[in-house]
Amino acid sequence: MEELFYTCPYCFSEVSILADLSVDEQEYIEDCERCCNPIEFKLIAQHGNLIDFQWQPIEQ
């Protein structure tokens, strides 16, 4: 597990998630730990190394 930091697109706080980089491609939704709004995460890893990390707000 690796801790990844990002800026919340809603409250603009710097927060983090734990990512399992043994999985090559991941896409999931998780709430911001500060403001509780949903964020969509997309991660791409290769051989345990992070290649791409994107996040965006969920349009409601």
C-alpha positions in Angstrom: 0.0 0.0 0.0 1.2 3.5 -0.9 -0.2 6.8 0.4 -1.1 9.1 -2.4 -1.9 12.8 -1.8 -4.4 14.9 -3.8 -6.3 18.2 -3.6 -10.0 17.7 -3.1 -11.9 19.3 -6.0 -14.6 20.4 -3.6 -13.0 21.8 -0.5 -9.4 22.2 -1.9 -7.9 20.4 1.2 -4.8 18.3 0.7 -5.9 14.7 1.7 -4.6 11.2 1.0 -5.8 7.7 0.0 -4.1 4.4 0.4 -3.5 2.6 -3.0 -2.7 -1.0 -3.7 -0.2 -0.7 -6.5 -0.1 -4.4 -7.1 -3.3 -3.9 -9.1 -2.5 -2.6 -12.6 -5.7 -0.6 -13.2 -8.2 0.7 -10.7 -11.2 3.0 -10.9 -13.4 3.7 -7.9 -15.3 6.3 -6.0 -14.4 7.4 -2.5 -15.6 10.3 -0.3 -13.3 13.1 0.7 -12.3 12.6 4.3 -12.8 16.3 5.1 -15.9 17.4 3.2 -17.5 13.9 2.4 -18.2 14.7 -1.2 -17.7 11.8 -3.7 -14.5 11.7 -5.9 -13.8 9.3 -8.7 -10.2 8.0 -8.7 -8.3 6.3 -11.6 -5.0 4.7 -11.0 -2.6 2.9 -13.3 0.4 1.0 -12.0 3.0 -1.2 -13.6 5.1 -3.7 -11.6 4.2 -1.9 -8.3 5.1 1.6 -9.6 2.5 4.3 -10.1 2.2 5.4 -13.7 -0.9 7.6 -13.6 -3.1 9.0 -10.9 -6.3 11.1 -11.7 -9.2 12.3 -9.6 -12.3 14.3 -10.4 -15.5 15.3 -8.8 -18.7 13.2 -9.4 -21.3 15.3 -11.1 -24.6 15.0 -9.2 
